[in-house]
């Protein structure tokens, strides 16, 4: 569809899930995209690394798409850019830190020259078709977290991106209460708002409080080698750790390429300029144990990251009994087992571990209920559209907004077409919204035949039946829990297949499809009888 004399909103990703944010605004024949993110592969997509929103709806309307505006540089907001921006064929817009990280991604993908990347500095207003856009800085767990103030012929939209309130952000200067109130005074039609932490009854906390807690922890472990693992993108946390290293007279050592990249990018954009001088691994290991602070990637259990290798004693940085690892990050849902494996390896070596459950060494980058309530009171929107959350998060934010006096609440999900103006706001149609996966080097539908088959194989295993046309049958099984019963199973399954084929009459014996199906069912029944599993069965006619 083509937007008419109206203001539309449609999420293709990030509404109904946390991550993979892709939002569309439509007005007077044109579409504007806000963010183009991805998420990481999960257990339901075995063998994959990245998951993307299905952009089919906007790809079919790319001639009406006028630009992609990126709020900040987290992967769930920019990670799909190298894979889809060239095909969409429209310019990108970002502030300097985000733009530099995006450009590095495009360079790695080899398509930087084919994509126009506009750097918006000094938070200047710019226009794209019927949309006027201005970045509004807000605190978050990365440099240059921004909301967008989007003015349209039908009213202003305040799109928060990811945000929090922080009196001591350490990096950047967020908009003040007065500045946000002034935006509300000018009139806001719709607040499109982050829902991630809506169930948190407390404010998310300040980076200044984290600095104090980390300083206390490092001081408390005097004479011990200390490793801190955190999200590489958390520039404020890196600034904090640099200050902690200085205050405790420790040299700083960085272990992890993503940390090196963020520090390099941050310094190129004017951040992290006062980090203490870093030392290499050999120097770090030669220093007295209490004179080094190590920053390491891998706090989410990533198998190839620095912390996993340190835990396995396969990294140049080595820990001994009594040394300390501070987990200055939250566990992302789904990573608990991977993190637990690393923590168990560290524990087996008598390494001391501290998480945010024992000490305030991490705070969220998303708003708790008090922060949401404060923003509502400053912005005073006519309409609240919760995004960036699972359905339970968005529904709860809708209830919170209503209790705070916002009159019109629109809780939508990926693919819902919402009309914000004119008239009563709400969903009026649905468009295609699904998931794509990066499977090896190929982007394919998450619900495609290959992934469905892979799930079935992972769950139930595989049986192979070979028929040579001379009455001989060979059966093999992969992934069935048979062990010592395997030979007996194979013998019985082969006999079952022979019996099933012998029961075929007349022309059935020469009908390939009938022969294959009879053999398949016989082998599957045998496998189910022996193992309780219903494997995928592949029948091969060797003489055809």
GIHUJO-V281875 format. One record per residue. N is the residue number from 1. RES is the residue in three letters. PHI is phi as a letter, one per 20 degrees, with the letter a starting at -180 (* if undefined). OMEGA is omega in radians with two decimals (NA if undefined). Layout:
n:N res:RES phi:PHI omega:OMEGA
n:N res:RES phi:PHI omega:OMEGA
//
This chain:
n:1 res:UNK phi:* omega:3.12
n:2 res:UNK phi:d omega:-3.13
n:3 res:UNK phi:f omega:3.11
n:4 res:UNK phi:e omega:3.09
n:5 res:UNK phi:e omega:-3.01
n:6 res:UNK phi:a omega:3.08
n:7 res:UNK phi:c omega:-3.06
n:8 res:UNK phi:d omega:3.01
n:9 res:UNK phi:c omega:3.08
n:10 res:UNK phi:b omega:3.03
n:11 res:UNK phi:e omega:3.00
n:12 res:UNK phi:e omega:3.09
n:13 res:UNK phi:b omega:3.07
n:14 res:UNK phi:n omega:3.08
n:15 res:UNK phi:d omega:-2.99
n:16 res:UNK phi:o omega:3.13
n:17 res:UNK phi:a omega:3.04
n:18 res:UNK phi:d omega:-3.08
n:19 res:UNK phi:o omega:3.04
n:20 res:UNK phi:l omega:-3.00
n:21 res:UNK phi:f omega:3.03
n:22 res:UNK phi:b omega:-3.09
n:23 res:UNK phi:c omega:3.13
n:24 res:UNK phi:c omega:2.96
n:25 res:UNK phi:d omega:3.14
n:26 res:UNK phi:d omega:-3.12
n:27 res:UNK phi:a omega:3.00
n:28 res:UNK phi:l omega:3.03
n:29 res:UNK phi:n omega:-3.05
n:30 res:UNK phi:c omega:3.06
n:31 res:UNK phi:d omega:3.05
n:32 res:UNK phi:c omega:3.10
n:33 res:UNK phi:d omega:3.04
n:34 res:UNK phi:d omega:3.13
n:35 res:UNK phi:m omega:3.14
n:36 res:UNK phi:b omega:-2.98
n:37 res:UNK phi:d omega:3.11
n:38 res:UNK phi:b omega:2.99
n:39 res:UNK phi:c omega:-3.08
n:40 res:UNK phi:e omega:-3.12
n:41 res:UNK phi:g omega:-3.13
n:42 res:UNK phi:c omega:-3.07
n:43 res:UNK phi:f omega:-3.12
n:44 res:UNK phi:f omega:3.09
n:45 res:UNK phi:c omega:-3.05
n:46 res:UNK phi:f omega:3.09
n:47 res:UNK phi:n omega:-3.13
n:48 res:UNK phi:d omega:3.14
n:49 res:UNK phi:d omega:-3.02
n:50 res:UNK phi:c omega:3.10
n:51 res:UNK phi:c omega:-3.09
n:52 res:UNK phi:c omega:2.95
n:53 res:UNK phi:f omega:3.05
n:54 res:UNK phi:f omega:-3.05
n:55 res:UNK phi:e omega:-3.05
n:56 res:UNK phi:g omega:-3.10
n:57 res:UNK phi:g omega:-3.07
n:58 res:UNK phi:e omega:3.07
n:59 res:UNK phi:f omega:3.10
n:60 res:UNK phi:f omega:-3.11
n:61 res:UNK phi:c omega:-3.03
n:62 res:UNK phi:f omega:3.11
n:63 res:UNK phi:f omega:3.11
n:64 res:UNK phi:e omega:3.12
n:65 res:UNK phi:e omega:-3.00
n:66 res:UNK phi:d omega:3.11
n:67 res:UNK phi:r omega:3.08
n:68 res:UNK phi:c omega:-3.14
n:69 res:UNK phi:d omega:-3.07
n:70 res:UNK phi:d omega:-3.07
n:71 res:UNK phi:f omega:-3.14
n:72 res:UNK phi:a omega:-2.87
n:73 res:UNK phi:e omega:3.04
n:74 res:UNK phi:f omega:-3.03
n:75 res:UNK phi:g omega:-3.13
n:76 res:UNK phi:f omega:3.07
n:77 res:UNK phi:c omega:-3.12
n:78 res:UNK phi:c omega:-2.93
n:79 res:UNK phi:f omega:-3.13
n:80 res:UNK phi:e omega:-3.08
n:81 res:UNK phi:g omega:-3.10
n:82 res:UNK phi:f omega:-3.06
n:83 res:UNK phi:e omega:-2.99
n:84 res:UNK phi:c omega:-3.01
n:85 res:UNK phi:f omega:-3.13
n:86 res:UNK phi:f omega:3.14
n:87 res:UNK phi:f omega:3.13
n:88 res:UNK phi:f omega:2.96
n:89 res:UNK phi:m omega:3.12
n:90 res:UNK phi:c omega:-3.13
n:91 res:UNK phi:f omega:3.04
n:92 res:UNK phi:d omega:3.11
n:93 res:UNK phi:c omega:-3.11
n:94 res:UNK phi:b omega:3.01
n:95 res:UNK phi:f omega:-2.90
n:96 res:UNK phi:g omega:-3.09
n:97 res:UNK phi:f omega:3.11
n:98 res:UNK phi:f omega:-3.11
n:99 res:UNK phi:f omega:-3.12
n:100 res:UNK phi:f omega:3.10
n:101 res:UNK phi:f omega:3.10
n:102 res:UNK phi:f omega:-3.14
n:103 res:UNK phi:f omega:3.08
n:104 res:UNK phi:f omega:3.10
n:105 res:UNK phi:f omega:-3.14
n:106 res:UNK phi:f omega:3.09
n:107 res:UNK phi:f omega:3.12
n:108 res:UNK phi:f omega:3.14
n:109 res:UNK phi:f omega:3.11
n:110 res:UNK phi:m omega:-3.12
n:111 res:UNK phi:c omega:-3.11
n:112 res:UNK phi:f omega:-3.09
n:113 res:UNK phi:f omega:-3.10
n:114 res:UNK phi:e omega:-3.04
n:115 res:UNK phi:c omega:3.10
n:116 res:UNK phi:e omega:3.14
n:117 res:UNK phi:d omega:-3.11
n:118 res:UNK phi:e omega:3.13
n:119 res:UNK phi:e omega:-3.13
n:120 res:UNK phi:e omega:-3.11
n:121 res:UNK phi:d omega:3.08
n:122 res:UNK phi:m omega:3.06
n:123 res:UNK phi:l omega:-3.13
n:124 res:UNK phi:f omega:3.05
n:125 res:UNK phi:f omega:3.05
n:126 res:UNK phi:c omega:-3.05
n:127 res:UNK phi:d omega:3.03
n:128 res:UNK phi:c omega:-3.11
n:129 res:UNK phi:l omega:-3.11
n:130 res:UNK phi:e omega:-3.08
n:131 res:UNK phi:d omega:2.93
n:132 res:UNK phi:d omega:-2.96
n:133 res:UNK phi:c omega:3.04
n:134 res:UNK phi:c omega:3.03
n:135 res:UNK phi:f omega:3.06
n:136 res:UNK phi:c omega:-3.06
n:137 res:UNK phi:f omega:3.05
n:138 res:UNK phi:c omega:3.11
n:139 res:UNK phi:f omega:3.05
n:140 res:UNK phi:b omega:-3.08
n:141 res:UNK phi:e omega:3.06
n:142 res:UNK phi:b omega:3.10
n:143 res:UNK phi:f omega:3.05
n:144 res:UNK phi:l omega:2.90
n:145 res:UNK phi:f omega:-3.04
n:146 res:UNK phi:c omega:2.81
n:147 res:UNK phi:e omega:3.03
n:148 res:UNK phi:c omega:2.94
n:149 res:UNK phi:e omega:-3.06
n:150 res:UNK phi:d omega:3.10
n:151 res:UNK phi:e omega:-3.08
n:152 res:UNK phi:c omega:3.08
n:153 res:UNK phi:f omega:-3.06
n:154 res:UNK phi:d omega:3.12
n:155 res:UNK phi:p omega:-3.09
n:156 res:UNK phi:e omega:3.05
n:157 res:UNK phi:d omega:3.01
n:158 res:UNK phi:d omega:-3.11
n:159 res:UNK phi:d omega:-2.92
n:160 res:UNK phi:f omega:-2.88
n:161 res:UNK phi:m omega:3.06
n:162 res:UNK phi:e omega:-3.01
n:163 res:UNK phi:a omega:3.00
n:164 res:UNK phi:a omega:2.98
n:165 res:UNK phi:d omega:-3.07
n:166 res:UNK phi:b omega:3.12
n:167 res:UNK phi:f omega:3.11
n:168 res:UNK phi:c omega:-3.05
n:169 res:UNK phi:f omega:-3.14
n:170 res:UNK phi:m omega:3.12
n:171 res:UNK phi:c omega:3.09
n:172 res:UNK phi:n omega:3.14
n:173 res:UNK phi:c omega:-3.11
n:174 res:UNK phi:f omega:3.04
n:175 res:UNK phi:g omega:-3.11
n:176 res:UNK phi:e omega:3.05
n:177 res:UNK phi:g omega:-3.13
n:178 res:UNK phi:f omega:-3.13
n:179 res:UNK phi:f omega:3.12
n:180 res:UNK phi:f omega:3.09
n:181 res:UNK phi:f omega:3.11
n:182 res:UNK phi:f omega:3.07
n:183 res:UNK phi:f omega:3.08
n:184 res:UNK phi:f omega:3.14
n:185 res:UNK phi:f omega:-3.13
n:186 res:UNK phi:f omega:3.10
n:187 res:UNK phi:n omega:3.10
n:188 res:UNK phi:c omega:3.10
n:189 res:UNK phi:f omega:-3.03
n:190 res:UNK phi:c omega:2.99
n:191 res:UNK phi:d omega:3.10
n:192 res:UNK phi:d omega:-2.73
n:193 res:UNK phi:c omega:3.04
n:194 res:UNK phi:g omega:-3.09
n:195 res:UNK phi:d omega:-2.90
n:196 res:UNK phi:g omega:-2.98
n:197 res:UNK phi:d omega:-3.03
n:198 res:UNK phi:f omega:-3.14
n:199 res:UNK phi:e omega:3.12
n:200 res:UNK phi:e omega:-3.09
n:201 res:UNK phi:f omega:-3.12
n:202 res:UNK phi:d omega:3.02
n:203 res:UNK phi:f omega:-3.02
n:204 res:UNK phi:f omega:3.11
n:205 res:UNK phi:o omega:-3.02
n:206 res:UNK phi:d omega:3.03
n:207 res:UNK phi:f omega:3.07
n:208 res:UNK phi:f omega:3.09
n:209 res:UNK phi:f omega:3.09
n:210 res:UNK phi:f omega:3.12
n:211 res:UNK phi:g omega:3.14
n:212 res:UNK phi:f omega:-3.11
n:213 res:UNK phi:f omega:3.12
n:214 res:UNK phi:f omega:3.10
n:215 res:UNK phi:f omega:3.11
n:216 res:UNK phi:f omega:-3.11
n:217 res:UNK phi:f omega:-3.11
n:218 res:UNK phi:f omega:3.09
n:219 res:UNK phi:f omega:-3.07
n:220 res:UNK phi:f omega:-3.13
n:221 res:UNK phi:d omega:3.12
n:222 res:UNK phi:g omega:3.10
n:223 res:UNK phi:n omega:-3.14
n:224 res:UNK phi:d omega:3.03
n:225 res:UNK phi:f omega:-3.07
n:226 res:UNK phi:d omega:3.02
n:227 res:UNK phi:d omega:3.05
n:228 res:UNK phi:d omega:3.05
n:229 res:UNK phi:d omega:-3.10
n:230 res:UNK phi:b omega:3.06
n:231 res:UNK phi:f omega:-3.10
n:232 res:UNK phi:g omega:-3.06
n:233 res:UNK phi:f omega:-3.06
n:234 res:UNK phi:e omega:-3.06
n:235 res:UNK phi:f omega:3.11
n:236 res:UNK phi:f omega:3.13
n:237 res:UNK phi:f omega:3.09
n:238 res:UNK phi:f omega:3.05
n:239 res:UNK phi:f omega:3.11
n:240 res:UNK phi:g omega:-3.08
n:241 res:UNK phi:f omega:3.03
n:242 res:UNK phi:f omega:3.12
n:243 res:UNK phi:f omega:3.11
n:244 res:UNK phi:f omega:3.12
n:245 res:UNK phi:g omega:3.11
n:246 res:UNK phi:f omega:-3.06
n:247 res:UNK phi:f omega:-3.11
n:248 res:UNK phi:d omega:3.10
n:249 res:UNK phi:l omega:3.09
n:250 res:UNK phi:d omega:3.01
n:251 res:UNK phi:f omega:-3.09
n:252 res:UNK phi:d omega:3.08
n:253 res:UNK phi:c omega:-3.08
n:254 res:UNK phi:d omega:-3.12
n:255 res:UNK phi:c omega:3.12
n:256 res:UNK phi:q omega:-3.08
n:257 res:UNK phi:f omega:-3.13
n:258 res:UNK phi:f omega:3.05
n:259 res:UNK phi:f omega:3.10
n:260 res:UNK phi:g omega:-3.11
n:261 res:UNK phi:f omega:-3.12
n:262 res:UNK phi:f omega:3.11
n:263 res:UNK phi:f omega:3.14
n:264 res:UNK phi:f omega:-3.13
n:265 res:UNK phi:f omega:3.13
n:266 res:UNK phi:g omega:-3.12
n:267 res:UNK phi:f omega:3.09
n:268 res:UNK phi:f omega:-3.13
n:269 res:UNK phi:d omega:3.06
n:270 res:UNK phi:n omega:3.11
n:271 res:UNK phi:d omega:3.03
n:272 res:UNK phi:l omega:-3.08
n:273 res:UNK phi:f omega:-3.12
n:274 res:UNK phi:d omega:3.03
n:275 res:UNK phi:f omega:3.06
n:276 res:UNK phi:f omega:3.12
n:277 res:UNK phi:g omega:-3.13
n:278 res:UNK phi:e omega:3.10
n:279 res:UNK phi:d omega:3.14
n:280 res:UNK phi:e omega:-3.05
n:281 res:UNK phi:f omega:-3.11
n:282 res:UNK phi:f omega:3.12
n:283 res:UNK phi:f omega:-3.14
n:284 res:UNK phi:g omega:-3.11
n:285 res:UNK phi:f omega:3.14
n:286 res:UNK phi:e omega:3.14
n:287 res:UNK phi:f omega:2.97
n:288 res:UNK phi:g omega:-2.96
n:289 res:UNK phi:g omega:-3.09
n:290 res:UNK phi:e omega:-3.08
n:291 res:UNK phi:d omega:3.11
n:292 res:UNK phi:c omega:3.03
n:293 res:UNK phi:c omega:-3.03
n:294 res:UNK phi:d omega:3.02
n:295 res:UNK phi:e omega:-3.05
n:296 res:UNK phi:c omega:2.98
n:297 res:UNK phi:f omega:3.00
n:298 res:UNK phi:o omega:-3.12
n:299 res:UNK phi:f omega:3.09
n:300 res:UNK phi:d omega:3.06
n:301 res:UNK phi:n omega:-3.12
n:302 res:UNK phi:f omega:-2.96
n:303 res:UNK phi:f omega:-3.07
n:304 res:UNK phi:d omega:-3.10
n:305 res:UNK phi:f omega:-3.02
n:306 res:UNK phi:f omega:-3.06
n:307 res:UNK phi:f omega:3.11
n:308 res:UNK phi:f omega:-3.14
n:309 res:UNK phi:f omega:3.05
n:310 res:UNK phi:f omega:3.14
n:311 res:UNK phi:f omega:3.13
n:312 res:UNK phi:e omega:-3.12
n:313 res:UNK phi:m omega:3.11
n:314 res:UNK phi:c omega:-3.12
n:315 res:UNK phi:c omega:3.10
n:316 res:UNK phi:g omega:3.05
n:317 res:UNK phi:e omega:-3.12
n:318 res:UNK phi:d omega:3.10
n:319 res:UNK phi:d omega:3.12
n:320 res:UNK phi:c omega:3.11
n:321 res:UNK phi:g omega:3.14
n:322 res:UNK phi:n omega:3.04
n:323 res:UNK phi:f omega:-2.90
n:324 res:UNK phi:c omega:2.96
n:325 res:UNK phi:c omega:3.09
n:326 res:UNK phi:d omega:3.11
n:327 res:UNK phi:e omega:-3.08
n:328 res:UNK phi:e omega:3.13
n:329 res:UNK phi:a omega:3.08
n:330 res:UNK phi:e omega:3.03
n:331 res:UNK phi:f omega:3.03
n:332 res:UNK phi:f omega:3.13
n:333 res:UNK phi:g omega:-3.09
n:334 res:UNK phi:o omega:-3.12
n:335 res:UNK phi:e omega:-3.02
n:336 res:UNK phi:g omega:-3.10
n:337 res:UNK phi:f omega:-3.13
n:338 res:UNK phi:f omega:3.10
n:339 res:UNK phi:f omega:3.13
n:340 res:UNK phi:f omega:3.12
n:341 res:UNK phi:f omega:3.13
n:342 res:UNK phi:f omega:-3.14
n:343 res:UNK phi:f omega:3.10
n:344 res:UNK phi:f omega:3.09
n:345 res:UNK phi:f omega:3.11
n:346 res:UNK phi:f omega:-3.13
n:347 res:UNK phi:f omega:3.14
n:348 res:UNK phi:f omega:3.12
n:349 res:UNK phi:d omega:3.10
n:350 res:UNK phi:m omega:3.01
n:351 res:UNK phi:e omega:3.14
n:352 res:UNK phi:e omega:3.13
n:353 res:UNK phi:c omega:3.10
n:354 res:UNK phi:c omega:3.10
n:355 res:UNK phi:d omega:-3.14
n:356 res:UNK phi:f omega:3.04
n:357 res:UNK phi:f omega:3.12
n:358 res:UNK phi:e omega:-3.05
n:359 res:UNK phi:b omega:-3.10
n:360 res:UNK phi:f omega:-3.12
n:361 res:UNK phi:e omega:3.02
n:362 res:UNK phi:b omega:2.95
n:363 res:UNK phi:c omega:-3.11
n:364 res:UNK phi:f omega:3.03
n:365 res:UNK phi:e omega:-3.09
n:366 res:UNK phi:c omega:-2.98
n:367 res:UNK phi:f omega:2.92
n:368 res:UNK phi:e omega:-3.05
n:369 res:UNK phi:g omega:-3.14
n:370 res:UNK phi:f omega:3.13
n:371 res:UNK phi:f omega:3.07
n:372 res:UNK phi:f omega:-3.14
n:373 res:UNK phi:f omega:3.12
n:374 res:UNK phi:f omega:-3.13
n:375 res:UNK phi:f omega:3.10
n:376 res:UNK phi:g omega:-3.07
n:377 res:UNK phi:f omega:3.13
n:378 res:UNK phi:e omega:-3.04
n:379 res:UNK phi:e omega:3.10
n:380 res:UNK phi:l omega:-3.10
n:381 res:UNK phi:f omega:2.99
n:382 res:UNK phi:f omega:-3.06
n:383 res:UNK phi:c omega:2.99
n:384 res:UNK phi:d omega:3.06
n:385 res:UNK phi:d omega:3.09
n:386 res:UNK phi:f omega:3.04
n:387 res:UNK phi:c omega:3.05
n:388 res:UNK phi:l omega:3.12
n:389 res:UNK phi:a omega:2.96
n:390 res:UNK phi:f omega:-3.07
n:391 res:UNK phi:g omega:-3.12
n:392 res:UNK phi:f omega:3.11
n:393 res:UNK phi:f omega:-3.08
n:394 res:UNK phi:f omega:3.08
n:395 res:UNK phi:f omega:-3.12
n:396 res:UNK phi:f omega:3.10
n:397 res:UNK phi:f omega:3.06
n:398 res:UNK phi:g omega:3.12
n:399 res:UNK phi:f omega:3.13
n:400 res:UNK phi:f omega:3.14
n:401 res:UNK phi:f omega:3.13
n:402 res:UNK phi:f omega:3.14
n:403 res:UNK phi:f omega:3.13
n:404 res:UNK phi:e omega:3.02
n:405 res:UNK phi:n omega:3.06
n:406 res:UNK phi:f omega:-2.94
n:407 res:UNK phi:f omega:-3.03
n:408 res:UNK phi:c omega:-3.12
n:409 res:UNK phi:d omega:3.09
n:410 res:UNK phi:c omega:3.08
n:411 res:UNK phi:e omega:-3.07
n:412 res:UNK phi:d omega:3.06
n:413 res:UNK phi:c omega:3.14
n:414 res:UNK phi:g omega:3.10
n:415 res:UNK phi:n omega:3.11
n:416 res:UNK phi:f omega:3.02
n:417 res:UNK phi:e omega:-3.07
n:418 res:UNK phi:d omega:3.01
n:419 res:UNK phi:e omega:3.13
n:420 res:UNK phi:e omega:3.14
n:421 res:UNK phi:a omega:-0.03
n:422 res:UNK phi:e omega:3.09
n:423 res:UNK phi:n omega:-3.12
n:424 res:UNK phi:f omega:-3.10
n:425 res:UNK phi:f omega:3.08
n:426 res:UNK phi:r omega:3.12
n:427 res:UNK phi:f omega:3.10
n:428 res:UNK phi:c omega:-3.14
n:429 res:UNK phi:a omega:3.07
n:430 res:UNK phi:c omega:3.04
n:431 res:UNK phi:c omega:-3.14
n:432 res:UNK phi:f omega:3.07
n:433 res:UNK phi:b omega:-3.14
n:434 res:UNK phi:b omega:-3.11
n:435 res:UNK phi:c omega:2.98
n:436 res:UNK phi:d omega:-3.14
n:437 res:UNK phi:c omega:2.98
n:438 res:UNK phi:e omega:-3.06
n:439 res:UNK phi:d omega:-2.97
n:440 res:UNK phi:m omega:3.11
n:441 res:UNK phi:d omega:-3.03
n:442 res:UNK phi:d omega:3.01
n:443 res:UNK phi:e omega:-3.07
n:444 res:UNK phi:b omega:3.14
n:445 res:UNK phi:f omega:3.14
n:446 res:UNK phi:f omega:3.13
n:447 res:UNK phi:d omega:-3.14
n:448 res:UNK phi:f omega:-3.05
n:449 res:UNK phi:g omega:-3.09
n:450 res:UNK phi:f omega:-3.11
n:451 res:UNK phi:f omega:3.08
n:452 res:UNK phi:f omega:3.14
n:453 res:UNK phi:f omega:-3.13
n:454 res:UNK phi:f omega:3.08
n:455 res:UNK phi:f omega:-3.13
n:456 res:UNK phi:f omega:3.10
n:457 res:UNK phi:f omega:3.14
n:458 res:UNK phi:f omega:-3.08
n:459 res:UNK phi:e omega:-2.93
n:460 res:UNK phi:c omega:3.13
n:461 res:UNK phi:n omega:-3.02
n:462 res:UNK phi:c omega:2.98
n:463 res:UNK phi:c omega:-3.13
n:464 res:UNK phi:d omega:3.11
n:465 res:UNK phi:d omega:3.11
n:466 res:UNK phi:d omega:3.09
n:467 res:UNK phi:d omega:-3.07
n:468 res:UNK phi:e omega:3.09
n:469 res:UNK phi:n omega:3.12
n:470 res:UNK phi:d omega:3.12
n:471 res:UNK phi:n omega:3.12
n:472 res:UNK phi:e omega:-3.10
n:473 res:UNK phi:c omega:3.07
n:474 res:UNK phi:c omega:-3.13
n:475 res:UNK phi:c omega:2.99
n:476 res:UNK phi:c omega:3.12
n:477 res:UNK phi:c omega:3.11
n:478 res:UNK phi:c omega:3.05
n:479 res:UNK phi:n omega:3.07
n:480 res:UNK phi:e omega:-3.06
n:481 res:UNK phi:e omega:-3.04
n:482 res:UNK phi:d omega:3.09
n:483 res:UNK phi:l omega:-3.05
n:484 res:UNK phi:f omega:3.12
n:485 res:UNK phi:e omega:-2.97
n:486 res:UNK phi:g omega:-3.08
n:487 res:UNK phi:f omega:3.12
n:488 res:UNK phi:f omega:3.09
n:489 res:UNK phi:f omega:-3.10
n:490 res:UNK phi:g omega:-3.13
n:491 res:UNK phi:f omega:-3.12
n:492 res:UNK phi:f omega:-3.14
n:493 res:UNK phi:f omega:3.12
n:494 res:UNK phi:f omega:3.11
n:495 res:UNK phi:f omega:3.12
n:496 res:UNK phi:f omega:3.13
n:497 res:UNK phi:f omega:3.12
n:498 res:UNK phi:f omega:3.14
n:499 res:UNK phi:f omega:-3.12
n:500 res:UNK phi:f omega:-3.14
n:501 res:UNK phi:f omega:-3.14
n:502 res:UNK phi:f omega:-3.13
n:503 res:UNK phi:f omega:3.12
n:504 res:UNK phi:f omega:-3.05
n:505 res:UNK phi:c omega:3.00
n:506 res:UNK phi:l omega:-3.08
n:507 res:UNK phi:f omega:3.12
n:508 res:UNK phi:g omega:-3.08
n:509 res:UNK phi:f omega:-3.12
n:510 res:UNK phi:d omega:3.11
n:511 res:UNK phi:e omega:-3.04
n:512 res:UNK phi:g omega:-3.08
n:513 res:UNK phi:f omega:3.14
n:514 res:UNK phi:f omega:3.14
n:515 res:UNK phi:f omega:-3.13
n:516 res:UNK phi:f omega:-3.09
n:517 res:UNK phi:f omega:3.11
n:518 res:UNK phi:f omega:3.12
n:519 res:UNK phi:f omega:-3.12
n:520 res:UNK phi:f omega:-3.10
n:521 res:UNK phi:f omega:-3.13
n:522 res:UNK phi:f omega:-3.14
n:523 res:UNK phi:f omega:-3.12
n:524 res:UNK phi:f omega:3.10
n:525 res:UNK phi:f omega:3.12
n:526 res:UNK phi:f omega:3.14
n:527 res:UNK phi:f omega:3.13
n:528 res:UNK phi:f omega:-3.13
n:529 res:UNK phi:f omega:-3.07
n:530 res:UNK phi:e omega:-2.98
n:531 res:UNK phi:c omega:-3.04
n:532 res:UNK phi:m omega:3.13
n:533 res:UNK phi:d omega:3.05
n:534 res:UNK phi:d omega:-3.01
n:535 res:UNK phi:f omega:2.89
n:536 res:UNK phi:f omega:-3.11
n:537 res:UNK phi:c omega:3.08
n:538 res:UNK phi:d omega:3.14
n:539 res:UNK phi:d omega:-3.13
n:540 res:UNK phi:d omega:3.05
n:541 res:UNK phi:e omega:-2.94
n:542 res:UNK phi:f omega:-3.06
n:543 res:UNK phi:d omega:-3.11
n:544 res:UNK phi:d omega:NA
//
